Amino acid sequence: AARRAARRNTPGRQGLGARWTAAGVEMADAAWALFGDDDHDAAASDKKAPPPPRASAHPFFAATRDCWCPEPVDEMMSPPFSEEAARASLNLEGRVPALAASLRGRDMREPADALRALLETPSAARASDVIAASVRALASASGIKDDLAASRLNTAILIARAVKADRALDAANEAMTTTETTSTMDEPSDVAAADQTRQLAMAAAEAAVLLAECALLADDPETFSTLKQPSVTTGTQTVHEKDGRRWIGARVVAASAAAARAERAYLLAVAKTKKKQKDTNDETSPDSDGKRLKISTPISSSSRSEIRLRSLSSAMDEKMRRAVSDLAVVSKSERTTHWDASKRVEVSSLTTASFYEAYVKKNRPVVIKGLLEKDQWSAVETFCDLKWLHDVYGDTPVPVEALSVDHCHSRGGHKTRYGEKKDGKGSVSVAYATLGSFLESYFAEPSPTEPLTDRDGQNENVTVAYVSQHSLLHQCPSLQHHFAVPEFCLGRLSAANAWLGTANTKTHLHTDDADNLLCQVAGHKLVKLFPPSVTPYVYQDSVDDRKTGNKSVNAFSPVDCEDVAEQKRVFPLFKKARDEEIQTVIGPGETLFVPRGWWHYVRALEPSFSVNFWF
């Protein structure tokens, strides 16, 4: 319900006329390009059309930029807020009482009481209580009486997440101060202590990212402020109401900087400890009984400039062609539908209106060929260059979901933001790390003495890892210059996510409460699609088990779409769903439209990068 309300109030749907009128004819032309020109005859024109506006100019990204990376208000000050001013701008005393009263007036006493307790003691624990109470109210059918109630519950969550981000940043800064005080270049800090500090800093980064993501669903807390003063003054900086949501972006910037700083300190401690260990080992006998420290870490900061990272695939090679052919053979033997290259629809044959009439209106999936080329995505080249991503955006903190190769080969559960399949086959870890460390750990080129042994081109000891459904495109706003929001989003957009991972990453069978354009930038992915009519046969998980909120937002299935033996043994009804299955493999430059409510399962056949748009 909250997401539906957010989409109805998304910046892409409101106030566009005012924005574009104020910006003049140039922005009006950009607006027309966003929706597409249905009167053109693409086949009749030999001229290459100018590229549509980059994503950075789209109202969705422009309106949310302050939540991620606040731009300087002048050349002398970046970011616009000091950390102290950002904290003062939260103004719990001015915001909480009116918001709590509003919730209580709607008979939402639990979140209202939790908010008042947070005002008395703004701790992380009290903030967690607010979030839990608000989520329970959002998940309760009787708790959501109108869209405004859902919006105010999300506002309560926003305030609580800001408090959690502040407390996490406090802990990280305190730990870093202690670590840096007790260490020198000659005597680095203890590796364990540096690692603990790094984990605290990554927790702060995670809290800040969750805060910014929550801001997409919530009204600005100023709506409920009882204070009418025009500004809050802290030190030499004055924070005005016109500064909007930079108070959120300032937290993201501060936490990201702390995470990068803590990781550099950790890597320095590791490098110094290894050097000291090597010097000690050189002075001891090989038969020494002394215990030697073994450290498994990302590459040290001193050698990061020399790191060799593989590039992602931008075309189908012979090996992938054989893999796709094998999948088609299996699909035929199992009497399911396989969409090959002949089933693609050329973007030149579509207009926005015809796409809507043929696919959106009729709730039909389609694979579109040539959309990224038509819209002149430079991302198909730049995003494939992992060394470039590493060097330019390596300090960006990201959530990394990792699981062992054995776990993956067992076709067990893979935890994503869509949930975890609880079948007892192995374990999965989810933790924040910098993008640089993620790339170094899972995409480094092997040395000549370290041969590749895995069919997917990965070392046999490397785990499968995924940065999935993440707001990387917001965290790194300059990435928005490398792609455009497709006109087939119909002028509306509720989310845009990045998906970067190794081979064999999975997103288990689920539905989304939004239409979805999945743009494959690099690598190939296997996708299995099922219409909403198969819901009785997919053993849909209950919302109470998932604890993910309103049932209408997403639905999940515990069925592994590629484990036929398990399907027969544990999920026999799924055979009826397979009668309606559509299987396809999407590659670089292709776009898959997944209609709202369609079940879909995704597995990467090789390291890949995708961008999706929910609209």
N, C-alpha and C positions, 0 to 999 in steps of 0.2 A: 504493500500500500504506500509505503514511504517512497519507494522508487517510482511508482506510477505518479505520485504527486510531484516528485522532483522532475519527471519528464514533462509533465504538463506545465511546469514553471521553469523549464530549462531556459538559459539565456538565448538559445537558438530559436525559441518560440515567442519570446516576449520582447517588446521594445526594439525590434530590429529596425522598424521604420524610423524611429527617432534617431537611432545611432547612425544609420546610413544617410539620413537627411542632413544631419549635422556635419557629417564628413564630406558631403558634396557628391558630385557626379562620379568620382573615382570609386567610392565605396558603394554607390548604387550599382555600378557595373559589376563590382565584386559580388554583390548580393545576387544579381541575376545569374552570375556564373555558378554560385553555390546551388541554385535550384535547377540550372540547366535550361537550355534553349530547345524547346520541343518543336520549333518551326524550321530548324535547320535541316538540310539534306546533306548528311555527311558524305555520301557516295559521290555527290555532284561537285564537291569542292576538292581541288587539288592542293590547296594551301594548307599548311599545317596550322591548326588552331593554336592561339596563344594558350599558355598553361593557365589553369584555373588558379585562384588565389591559394597561397600556401596555407597549411593548417594554422600557422601563427596568426593569420588574419581572420580566421573563423571566429564568430562570436563565442562559441563554446570555450575555446582555448583562451581567447582574450579576456573573457569574463572571469576565468578561474586562475589567471596567471598570478595574481597577488597571493593566492593561497599556497603557492609553491616557491616562487622565486621573485620576491618583490623588486621591482625596478627602482633605481635610485630616484629620489625626488629632485636631486640636483647632482652636478658632477663632483661635489665635495663630500657626498655622503652616500655610502653603499654598504649594507642595505639601508633602507630608509629609517629603520628603527634600531636603536641600540637594544640589546637583550633586555635591559632593565625597563626601557620604555614599552617594549612589547608586553612584558609581564604586567605592567601597570595598566595597560590598555584593556586587559581582560576584565577588570572592574567587576569582580564578583558581587561586591556590595550593591552595585547599581543594577545588576542584571538578574541575579538569582531571585530576589524576593518577588518581583512581578511575574517572572516565569513560573515559579512555584505556585503562586496564587492562581495563575491561569490554568495550570494542570489540575490543581485541587478543585477548581470550579468545574472541571470536566470529569470529576470523580476519579481522578488518577492520583490517589493519595500516596501510593508507594513511591513513585518517582518524585512527587512533590516533597515528601518527607526526606528522601535521600538527598535532594538538592539543598534543603535547609541544613542538613547535617554536614554537607560539603562546605557550605558557607561558614559554619562554625569551625570546622577543622578541614582545611583544603589539602588533604593527604591523598596519596595514590589509592589507598584502600577505600576511602570514602568516594573517590571518583569512580572506582570500579563498581561500587554499590549503585551509583546513579546509572551507569551504563546497563548493569544487569536489570535493574528495575524498569528502565525505559524499554529495553529489548523485550522484556516479558509483556509489557503493555502493548508494544507494537505487534507482538505475536498473538495477542488475545483478540479474538473476534469481537468481543464486547468492548475492548479497549479503544478501538479505532472507530469513532463516530463520524469523523469528517477528516478531510485532508489537512485542515489547520491543526487538528490534534496530532496527527502524524508528524507534521512539520515541527511542532513545538517539542515533541518527544525527541526528535532528531537534534533540535537545538540544545536540549538538555545533555544529550550525548556529546555534542560538540564542545560544550563548556567543560564537561568532565574530561574529555580527551585533552583539552588544553591544560588542565590541571595535571593530568598524568604526564604529559610531555614536559611540563615544568619540573615536576618532581624527578623524573628520569634524568633530565639535563642537570639538575642539581647534583644528583648522585655521581654522574659521569664527570662533571667539572671538579667535584671534590676529590674523586679518585685520581684524576689526571694531575691535579695540583700536588697531591701526595707523592705520586709516582715520579713526577718531574723534579720534585724537591730532593728526593732521595737517590737520584741517579745522575751520572755524569757520562761523558763520552768514554772515559776510561773504565768506569765502573757502572755499567748499565743496570737498569732495574731488573729484578727477578722476573724471569719469563712468565711464571705463573701469575705474579701480581700484574704484569703488563697485560696478560691475556684477560684477567678479570676486569681490568679497566676498559679494555677494548669491548668486552661483552656489555658492560654498562653503557658505553657510548653507543653501541649498536642498538641497545634497547631504547635509548633516547631517540635515535633516528627512526626506529620503528614507530614509536609513540607519535612522533611529529608527522610521519607519513599518514598514519591512521587519522590523525587530526585533520590533515588537508583533504583526505578522501571523504571524511565525514562531512566536510564543508560543502560538498556537492549536493548533499541531501537536505541540508539544514538552512533555515532562515538565519540571517545575521542576528546574534544576540542583542544588538542595539535596539531591535524592534521592541524588546520588553524592558529596556532600561528605564529606571525611575529617575536617573540623574539627567538633568537638562544642561549641565555645563558643556560648553562647546569643545573642550579639550582636556587632556590629562597631561600635566607637565612633569617630566622626569629629567633631572639633571639639566643639561643644556638643550634637550630635545623636547619638542611639543608634538604630541600625537593628536591629530584632528580627526573628527568623524569622517571627513572627506577621504581620509586615507584608507577607508574601506577595510578590506581583509588582509592588509599587509601585516597585521598582528599575527596572523596565521603563518604567512610566508616567512616572517622573521624567525619563527620557531623552527621551521623546516631548515632554513639556512644555517642557523646556529647549531642544530643537532647534527646536520650533515658535516659541518666543519669539525665538530667534536669527534665524530666517528672517524673521519679521515686522519685527524691528528692522533687519535688513540691508536689507530692501526699502524701509522708510521712509527710511533714509539714502540709498539709491540714488535714490528719487524726489525727495528734497530736492536732491541733486546735479544731477539733470536739470533741475529747475525753476530753480535758480540759474544753471545754465549757459545755459539758454534765455533767461533774462532778461538775462544779461550779453551774449549774442549779439545780442538785440534792441536793447539800448542801443548796442552797437557799430555795428550796421547802420543805426540811425537817424542816426548821426554820419558815415556814409560815403555816397559817391555810389552811386546804383543801378548805375552802370557799373563799380563797383570790381571789380578782378580778384581781390580777396582771397577765399580759400576760406571757405565758410560751413559750419558744422557742422550736419549733419542728424541728428536723433535721432528714432527711432520707439520710443515707450515707452507703457506704460499711463498713464492719467490721473494727474496729479500729486496728491500727498496733499492739497494745499490746496483742490482742486476736487472731491474725492471725495464730499463731502457733497451736492454739486449734481448728481451723476451721475444720468442717467435711464436706467433699465434696463427693458427690455420684460418683460411678464409672460408666463408660459408658458400655452399653451392648455389650458383646462379643459373644453372641449366641441368638438364637430365643427361647424365652420362650413361655408358653402356651398362654399368653395374646396376644403376637405379632402374634402367629400362627393363632389365631382367627381373628385378624385384617386383616391379609393377605388373609385369606379365605373369609372374607366379601368383600374385594376389588375384589377378583376373581369372586364372585357371581354377584356383580354390573357390572363388565366388561362383563360377559356373558349375563346379562339382556339387556345391551346396545349394544350387538353384536359387541364388540370390542375384539381385540386379547389380551390375557393375557398369559405372559410367566411365568410358574411355575417352580419348581425345575427341572422338567424333561427337560426343555429347556436349561439348562446350558451345557457348553462345558468344559470338564475336561482339565486342562492345560497340563496333561500328553499326550493328544492326539494331541497337537499342537507343531509345530516348528515355528521359526520366519518366514521361507519361506511359510509354509502352512497357517499361520495366515495372511500374506500379500496377498497371492493368494485368499484365501477364503473370506476375510472380507475387508481389506484395498482396494485392487484393485477393488473389486466388490461393494464397498461402502455399506456394510451391517453391521448392529450392531450385537453385540453378548455379552452374559454374560459369563465370564470365571470363573470357579471355581478352587480354589487351587493355584492361581498365587502367592499370598502373602505368603502362606505356603512354596511353592517351593523356593521362593526367600528369605525365612527365615527372614521375617519382624518381628523384635522384637517390632515394633510399635503397633502390634495388642494387645500387653499386656501393654506396657509403655504408649501409648497414651490414653488408657482407664482409666488410673490412674490419675484422675484430680488433686488429692492432690500432686502427683509428679510434674505434669506440673505447679501447683501453686507454690510449694516450690522452684523449680529450675528456672522457667522462669517467675515468677510472676511480675517482674519489666518491662517486655517487653510491650511497648505501642502498642495497636492494635485498629483498627476501629471497633466499635460496632454498628450494626444496630438493633434498638429495636422498637417494636410496641406493642400496648396494646392487651390484650387477646380479648377484645371485637372486636377490629379491625380485629384480626386474625379469630375469629369465624364468622365474617361477610363475610369472604372470599374476603376481599377487596384487594387493591393493597399493595404489599410489596416491598419496595424500596431496590434494590440491586445495584451492579455495572452495572447490565444490564438495569437499569432504573426503573421508578416508574409508576405503572398503575394508572392513574389519574381518579378515579371514585368517589372521594369525600367521601369514606368510611373510616373515621378515619385519624390518622396521624402517622408518623413514625419519629424517631429521629436517627441521625447518628452522632456519636461523638467518639473521641479517649479516651481510658482509658487503664490502665495497664491490662495485662492478669489476674493478681491476682484479681483485683477488678471485672472484668468481671465474673470470675469463682465464686467468693464469692456472687455476686449479683444474679446469675441465676442458680447455680448448688449446692448450699449449702443444706445439709441434713436438713429436718425440725426437730424441737425439738419435744419431745414426746407429748407436749401439742398443737402442730400445725399439725393437721391431713392433709393428702393429700386429695384433693377434685376433682382433675382433672383426666380424664381418661388417660392422658399421664404421670401421675406421677408428675405433677407440681402443685405448689400452685396456687390457683385460682387468687391470686393478682399478680402473677409473670408475667412479660411481656415476649413475645417471643423475643429472641435476637440471633444475628448471627455475627460471625467473618467470612466473606465470601470472597472467592477468594483473600486471603491475602498471603503476602510473609513471613509468619511466619517461614517457613523452611529455609529462607535466614537469617532472623533476628536472629535466634537461630541456628547457624551452627552445634552445637553438635546434634541437632535432625536428621541431615542427616546420622548419624551412625545407625539409627534405621530402615532404609528402603533402598531399592535399586531402581534404575530407571529400569522399566521393559524392557526386551529385545524387547518386541513388540512395543516399541517406534522407532524401526528400526534405532537406532543410531543417531536420531535427536531429539532435544528437544528445544522448544521455551519458555515454562513457566511451573512452578510447583507451585501449590497453596494449601493452607490448608483451610478447611471448618469446623468450629467448632460451633455448635449451639444447641439450645434447640429443643424440639419437635415443629412441625408446622412451621419451617422456610421454606421459599419458594424461588425458583428461577423461575421466570416466563418464559413463552414460548419464546425461542430464538434459534438462530443458532450461531455457531462459525466458524471462518475462519481457522480452524485447526482440524486435527483428535484429538480425546480426549480419554484418558484412565482414567476413574473414579474409583479409588480404595477405597472401603468402609472399613475403619479400625474398626469402632465401630458404633453400632446402625443400624437402618434400614431406607431406603429411598424409597419412591414411585417415579417411573420415568415413564413418558409418552413420547413416541418417535413417530415422524412423518417424513416420507421421504421428500426430497426437492420438490417432485411433488405436495405437498399440499399447496405450497406458495400462490397460488391465493385465497385460502380459509381461511387464518389465519389473514387477515386484517393487513398486515405488516405495522408497523409504518414507517413514512418517516424519513430519516436521519436529515432533517432540524429540525423536532420536537425534536428529541433526542439530537441533537448537539453533537454527539459522534465521528464525523470524517468520514472517508471513508466508504461508504456504503457496500463495500465488506468485511469489517472486521467482523461485526456482523449484524444480523437482529433481530428485536423484534416484538412481537405480544402482543396486549392488551387483548387477550382472556384468561380468567381464565379456565384452562382445567378441573376443578372440579365443576364449577358452570354451570350445564346444563340449568337451568332456564334462566340465563343471556345469555347463548349461543343462545337459541331459540329466546329470545326477542331482543337482540342487535346484535348478530353475527350469523345470520341464515346460512350463507354459511359454517360455521365451521363444520356443520354436514357432509359435503363431506370430510373434513379432518379426521373426526373421523372414517370414513370407512377404513382409512389406519393406525389407531392408534395401537401402540404396548405398552401395559402396563406391568410393572414388578416391583418387590420389590427386591432391592439388600441389602444384609446383610453383616455382618463382614466377611472379607476374600474374598469377591467376587469383580470382576472387570468388569465394563461395558465399552465396546468400543462404542463410539458415533462417527460415521463418520462425516467428515467435511460436513457442509451444512444441516445436519439433525436437524429438530426442536426437542427441548426437554424441558420438564418441570419437576421440582424436588420438592418434599416436604418431609421433615423429619417426620417420623412416631413416633420417639422418639429422645431424645438427641443423637447426633451423631458426628462423626469425619470422614472426608473424605480427601483424597489427590488426586489431579488430575494432569495429565500430558498432555499438549498440544504439539503436534509434527507434 
